[in-house]
Amino acid sequence: MPSGFCAQVAADGIGEARHAVVAANGDLYVALLRGRNSPGGVVALRDTKGDGKFDAKEHFGDLSSTGVALRNGYLYVATVNSVIRYKMAAGQLKPAGEAEVVVADLPGQAEHGDKGIAFDGKGWLYVNVGAPSNACQPQNRRRHVAGQDPCALLETHGGIWKFDENKLGQKQQDGVRWATGMRQMPAITWHDGKLYIVMNNRDQLDTLWPEHFTAKDNAERPAEPMYRVDRQDENFGWPYCFFDYQEQKILLNPEYGGDGVKVGRCSEMALPITSFPAHWAPVDVMFYSGSQFPSRFKGGAFIAFHGSWNRAPMPQDGYNVTFQPFQGENPSGKFEIFANGFAGKDPLMNPNDAAARADGVAQAPDGSIYITDSQHGKIWRAMYGK
């Protein structure tokens, strides 16, 4: 971490922790993936002794969850196929009643089914619907298979949908597609009047199209782009295009005739506002509004990068929390690694060997931030000057 910062383990072994949100009284609510070593649902944590460690724990729900937010007396939770909410009572750690279904029957699958949520403060809820595909091929991840053109998946996947946050029983067709042309993007947030997204880009350029791309190309070229949605139905280019981190320009995907140089139809697509190295795998994004950290962090974005799997034979990369400075609605300068060392090994070749994988960032009332881990269920609290 940067000079002057320290981190404390506030909880451990809670399950595969994803996004988190902090209540005004300091209680922490963490969404959990459901898996062999994780129960799903939400874990609620409270520090009753004031020592910075969560000693009271309540668990509720059992669905695989990622997005979580507190809004107007409700705890909203995004599962693979729905957005639900629980009525919260003041001072109570655990909701007393059953979940209400805000949006049901969302597309969700094993590949890219996880969902994040964001609120604009005007009564609208935004949900990502990832695409179960690398580049919209009818046979996914097979060598030399062209992409479907047009990509029918985009009708119900690969974008952000907008819903009424107060209306129960909605389905996808009751919402509005707010943005399209994105592969998978649970890292979404509302900031300064706009929706911001950090996307997981494509994989396997070299193994699927070895005549055009080397292993080094695959490891370094398809950037993880950050987008700002400036208008409804903006198109960011997936599956037809990918943003090249090395060239810093948008290029045509090989599934649609690209060769690592051609731009083609991609000249018509919206561009990212900044980008990050290939395969870092962003899972969460949060703009900092606190005052505990030095002033240069105010208004900037913290991004939790889960870490790569698709860089072999080169070492895996990512496994960090990155800070992107902003001036107003635009990035202002190069990103910096805020918290590193989660991988535990250097070089790390197998992602399953990572000591930890950062999946969520949440700001506490005092301006410190919590970082969640999906590998072993740790929660760190990052502080300045203490």
C-alpha positions in Angstrom: 0.0 0.0 0.0 1.1 3.6 -0.4 3.2 5.2 2.4 1.1 6.2 5.4 -1.5 3.5 4.9 -2.1 0.4 6.8 -4.6 -2.5 6.6 -6.2 -4.6 9.3 -8.0 -8.0 8.9 -11.5 -7.2 10.1 -13.0 -10.6 9.4 -11.9 -14.0 8.0 -13.4 -17.2 6.6 -16.9 -15.7 5.8 -17.2 -17.4 2.4 -16.6 -16.2 -1.2 -17.0 -12.5 -0.6 -18.0 -10.3 -3.5 -19.4 -6.7 -3.2 -20.0 -5.1 0.2 -21.8 -2.0 1.6 -21.4 -0.2 4.9 -24.4 1.1 6.9 -24.3 4.5 8.7 -23.5 2.7 12.0 -20.6 0.8 10.6 -22.3 -2.5 10.0 -20.9 -4.3 6.9 -23.1 -6.3 4.5 -21.2 -8.7 2.2 -22.7 -10.6 -0.8 -21.4 -14.2 -1.1 -21.1 -16.4 -4.1 -22.6 -19.8 -3.5 -20.2 -22.7 -3.9 -18.6 -25.7 -2.3 -17.1 -23.6 0.5 -19.5 -20.7 0.5 -23.2 -20.6 1.4 -24.3 -17.7 -0.8 -26.7 -15.0 0.4 -25.4 -12.2 2.6 -23.3 -12.1 5.7 -23.9 -9.1 8.1 -21.0 -8.1 10.3 -20.8 -5.8 13.4 -18.0 -4.7 15.6 -19.4 -4.7 19.1 -16.1 -4.0 20.9 -14.8 -1.1 18.9 -11.5 -2.8 18.2 -11.9 -2.8 14.4 -12.8 -6.5 14.2 -16.2 -7.8 13.4 -17.2 -10.1 16.2 -21.0 -10.4 15.6 -22.2 -12.2 12.4 -25.6 -13.0 10.9 -26.2 -14.8 7.7 -29.4 -14.7 5.6 -30.4 -15.9 2.1 -28.8 -18.7 0.1 -28.6 -17.5 -3.5 -25.3 -16.8 -5.2 -24.9 -13.0 -5.0 -22.6 -10.3 -6.0 -24.1 -6.8 -6.0 -25.3 -5.3 -2.7 -26.5 -1.8 -1.7 -28.5 0.1 1.0 -31.3 2.3 -0.3 -34.1 4.1 1.6 -34.4 1.5 4.4 -33.8 -1.5 2.2 -30.9 -3.8 1.5 -30.8 -4.6 -2.2 -29.0 -7.8 -3.3 -28.2 -8.9 -6.9 -28.2 -12.6 -7.5 -27.4 -14.4 -10.7 -31.1 -14.3 -11.9 -32.7 -11.5 -9.8 -32.5 -8.4 -7.7 -34.1 -8.8 -4.3 -34.4 -6.5 -1.3 -34.9 -6.8 2.5 -36.6 -4.3 4.7 -34.1 -3.2 7.4 -35.0 -2.0 10.9 -32.9 0.7 12.6 -30.3 -0.8 14.8 -30.9 -4.4 13.7 -28.1 -6.3 12.1 -30.3 -8.8 10.3 -33.6 -8.1 8.4 -36.6 -9.5 10.1 -38.7 -10.3 7.1 -38.3 -12.3 3.9 -36.9 -11.0 0.7 -39.0 -9.1 -1.9 -38.3 -9.6 -5.6 -37.7 -6.4 -7.4 -36.6 -8.0 -10.7 -37.0 -11.7 -11.5 -35.9 -14.1 -14.3 -32.9 -12.2 -15.4 -30.6 -14.1 -17.8 -27.9 -15.8 -15.8 -25.6 -18.7 -16.4 -22.4 -20.2 -15.2 -20.3 -18.0 -17.5 -20.7 -14.3 -16.7 -23.9 -14.6 -14.7 -22.8 -12.4 -11.8 -24.5 -9.1 -11.4 -23.7 -5.7 -9.9 -26.1 -3.0 -9.2 -26.1 0.8 -9.1 -28.6 3.5 -8.2 -28.9 7.0 -9.7 -30.7 8.6 -6.7 -33.7 9.4 -8.9 -35.6 6.1 -8.4 -33.8 4.0 -11.0 -31.8 0.8 -10.6 -29.1 -0.3 -13.0 -28.1 -4.0 -13.5 -25.5 -5.6 -15.7 -26.4 -8.7 -17.8 -23.2 -10.3 -18.9 -22.9 -12.4 -22.1 -22.2 -16.1 -21.9 -19.6 -16.0 -24.7 -16.1 -14.9 -25.6 -17.0 -13.2 -28.8 -20.6 -14.4 -29.7 -19.5 -17.5 -31.5 -22.1 -20.2 -32.1 -19.5 -22.7 -30.8 -17.8 -20.9 -27.9 -14.0 -21.0 -27.5 -13.4 -23.1 -30.6 -10.6 -22.3 -33.0 -11.5 -20.3 -36.1 -15.2 -20.0 -35.4 -16.7 -16.8 -36.7 -18.9 -14.7 -34.5 -22.6 -14.4 -35.2 -23.5 -11.3 -37.2 -25.6 -9.7 -36.0 -25.0 -11.0 -32.5 -28.4 -12.1 -31.2 -27.1 -12.3 -27.6 -27.2 -8.5 -27.5 -31.0 -8.5 -27.4 -30.9 -9.9 -23.8 -27.3 -9.9 -22.8 -24.1 -7.8 -23.0 -25.5 -4.6 -21.6 -26.9 -2.6 -18.7 -30.7 -2.6 -18.0 -32.5 0.1 -16.1 -35.5 -0.7 -13.7 -37.7 1.1 -11.2 -36.1 0.5 -7.9 -39.4 0.7 -6.0 -41.5 -1.6 -8.2 -41.8 -5.3 -7.3 -42.1 -8.2 -9.7 -40.4 -6.7 -12.7 -38.8 -8.8 -15.4 -36.2 -7.9 -18.0 -38.7 -6.8 -20.6 -40.1 -4.3 -18.1 -36.8 -2.6 -18.0 -34.9 -0.4 -20.5 -31.6 -1.4 -22.1 -29.4 1.6 -21.0 -26.2 0.5 -22.7 -25.0 -2.3 -24.9 -21.8 -3.8 -26.4 -20.2 -5.1 -23.2 -19.0 -8.6 -22.3 -19.2 -8.8 -18.5 -19.2 -5.9 -16.1 -20.3 -6.4 -12.5 -18.1 -3.4 -11.7 -20.7 -0.7 -12.1 -21.5 2.5 -10.1 -23.3 5.8 -10.4 -21.1 8.9 -9.9 -21.6 12.6 -10.6 -24.7 12.1 -12.7 -23.3 9.2 -14.9 -23.0 5.5 -14.9 -19.4 4.1 -14.8 -18.4 0.6 -15.8 -15.2 -1.4 -15.8 -15.5 -4.4 -18.2 -13.9 -7.8 -18.5 -12.6 -8.1 -22.0 -12.2 -11.1 -24.3 -9.8 -14.1 -23.8 -7.8 -16.5 -26.0 -6.7 -14.3 -28.9 -3.7 -16.5 -29.5 -5.2 -20.0 -29.1 -8.3 -19.2 -31.2 -6.5 -17.2 -33.9 -2.8 -18.1 -33.8 -2.2 -16.9 -37.3 -2.8 -13.3 -36.1 -1.9 -13.2 -32.4 0.9 -14.5 -30.2 0.7 -15.5 -26.6 2.3 -12.1 -25.8 -0.5 -10.4 -27.8 -3.1 -12.2 -25.8 -1.4 -11.5 -22.5 -1.1 -7.7 -23.2 -3.4 -6.5 -25.8 -7.1 -6.8 -24.9 -7.5 -4.0 -22.4 -9.9 -4.0 -19.5 -11.8 -0.8 -20.5 -13.5 1.7 -18.2 -16.6 3.3 -19.7 -18.8 6.3 -18.9 -22.4 6.0 -20.3 -23.2 9.5 -21.6 -26.5 8.6 -23.3 -29.1 5.8 -23.5 -28.3 2.9 -25.8 -24.7 3.8 -26.2 -22.8 0.9 -27.9 -19.3 0.0 -26.7 -18.5 -2.5 -29.4 -18.6 -6.1 -28.0 -18.5 -8.7 -29.6 -17.3 -7.0 -32.8 -14.5 -5.0 -31.3 -11.9 -5.0 -28.6 -9.9 -2.1 -27.1 -6.1 -2.7 -27.6 -4.1 -1.7 -24.4 -0.8 -1.5 -26.2 -2.1 0.6 -29.2 -4.7 2.4 -27.2 -7.3 2.1 -29.9 -10.3 0.0 -30.8 -9.8 -2.9 -33.2 -12.0 -5.4 -35.1 -12.2 -8.8 -33.4 -10.8 -11.8 -35.4 -14.2 -13.4 -35.2 -15.4 -10.6 -37.5 -12.5 -10.4 -39.8 -10.0 -8.6 -37.7 -6.2 -9.3 -37.8 -4.9 -7.2 -35.0 -4.7 -4.1 -37.3 -8.1 -3.6 -38.9 -10.6 -1.2 -37.3 -13.6 -1.6 -39.7 -17.0 -1.0 -38.1 -15.3 -0.4 -34.7 -14.8 3.3 -35.7 -18.5 3.8 -35.0 -18.3 2.5 -31.4 -18.0 4.5 -28.2 -14.6 4.5 -26.7 -13.5 3.9 -23.1 -12.5 6.9 -20.9 -9.4 4.9 -19.7 -8.2 1.3 -19.7 -6.3 -1.2 -17.6 -4.0 -4.1 -18.5 -5.3 -7.3 -20.1 -7.1 -9.9 -18.1 -6.9 -8.2 -14.7 -10.6 -9.0 -14.3 -12.4 -6.0 -12.7 -15.2 -7.0 -10.3 -16.1 -3.8 -8.4 -15.6 0.0 -8.7 -16.2 2.7 -6.1 -15.7 6.5 -6.2 -14.1 7.8 -3.0 -16.0 10.6 -1.2 -14.4 10.4 2.3 -11.9 12.7 4.0 -9.7 10.3 5.9 -7.4 9.6 2.9 -5.2 12.4 1.5 -7.1 14.9 -0.7 -5.7 13.5 -4.0 -8.0 10.5 -3.5 -11.2 12.5 -3.3 -13.4 11.9 -6.3 -11.2 9.2 -7.7 -12.2 5.5 -8.4 -11.0 2.4 -6.5 -11.3 -0.8 -8.6 -11.0 -4.3 -7.3 -9.3 -6.6 -9.8 -9.9 -10.3 -9.2 -6.8 -11.3 -11.2 -6.2 -13.2 -14.5 -6.4 -16.8 -15.6 -5.7 -16.3 -19.3 -2.1 -15.2 -19.6 -0.3 -18.5 -19.9 2.5 -19.3 -20.6 3.2 -15.9 -19.0 2.6 -15.4 -15.3 -0.8 -14.3 -14.1 -1.4 -10.7 -13.3 -3.8 -8.3 -11.6 -4.8 -9.4 -8.1 -4.9 -5.8 -6.7 -6.9 -2.8 -5.9 -6.1 0.0 -8.2 -6.8 3.8 -7.8 -7.7 5.9 -10.8 -7.6 9.6 -10.2 -10.4 11.8 -11.6 -11.1 15.4 -12.2 -14.8 15.8 -12.4 -16.2 13.1 -14.7 -12.9 12.4 -16.5 -9.8 10.4 -15.5 -6.9 12.7 -14.6 -3.6 10.9 -15.0 -2.3 7.4 -14.9 -3.8 4.8 -12.5 -1.7 3.5 -9.6 -1.8 0.3 -7.6 -3.3 1.0 -4.2 -3.1 -2.4 -2.6 -1.1 -5.3 -4.0 0.3 -8.7 -2.9 -3.0 -10.5 -2.9 -1.5 -13.2 -5.2 1.0 -14.2 -2.5 3.4 -15.7 -5.2 5.6 -14.0 -7.7 5.4 -15.3 -10.3 1.9 -16.7 -10.0 1.2 -19.3 -12.7 -2.1 -20.9 -11.5 -4.8 -18.6 -10.2 -6.0 -21.3 -7.8 -2.7 -20.8 -6.0 -3.4 -17.1 -5.2 -3.4 -16.3 -1.5 -6.4 -13.9 -2.0 -8.4 -12.3 -4.8 -9.9 -8.8 -4.3 -13.6 -8.7 -5.3 -15.2 -5.7 -3.6 -14.4 -2.2 -2.2 -16.7 -0.3 0.1 -16.3 3.0 2.0 -16.9 3.2 5.7 -18.5 6.3 7.4 -15.1 7.3 8.8 -13.5 7.3 5.3 -11.6 4.1 5.6 -12.4 1.4 3.0 -13.1 -2.3 3.2 -11.6 -4.8 0.6 -13.3 -8.2 0.3 -11.6 -11.5 -0.8 -13.3 -14.4 -2.6 -10.5 -16.9 -2.1 -10.6 -17.4 1.6 -13.3 -14.9 2.8 -11.1 -12.2 4.3 -12.2 -8.6 4.9 -9.5 -6.0 5.2 -10.0 -2.4 6.4 -7.6 0.0 4.8 -6.8 3.2 6.8 -4.6 6.2 6.5 -2.4 7.6 9.3 -3.4 5.0 12.0 
